[in-house]
């Protein structure tokens, strides 16, 4: 059953990062969200099993208080879940380290940025790839 748990966390982190990457960065219609998440995970949009897993992940996030679902079917990510998705504490390790390094670099010094424009550029390009 650990595979199921794995898949669930894959779904929940995909849900969180999808919402954070959406235009509002806070919420999106659950139908759009499901489509985006299934595409992200390269699953069949009409696959009943995938839809079920998506629903389970949403419910588990609801019970964790990381997500709320409105009557209109809009999934809203909680502040803590948004923070988590942005800092990449869940999700794959590569994203995690690049996001963290990036933040540190920005914090450390803005003046450093001028001395190494190449690195800065690459970092921002990587971030955009993550959103898709």
C-alpha angles and dihedrals in degrees: 000000000000088000089060091051089049092052091048092055089047088055096045094049090046090051092050095046092045092055092044088051093049122103094263094036088214111064145359138181108282092231092057090043093054092049092049094046094048090049091048091052090043094239130147110269091217097045109122092207092054091048090051092050090049090052091048091051091050090050093048090050089049092053089048089052091239094117138026126202118210125213088253089060097254115146112214122194118221120238093252092050091050091051090048093050092048095048089044097227087152123040129053124338097238093062090046097056096042093050093047094046089048094053093047092051091051093048097044097061139339091197091060088062092072094055092056110031094156094063093047092052094051092050093055093047090053091052092055092052088056092059095060 
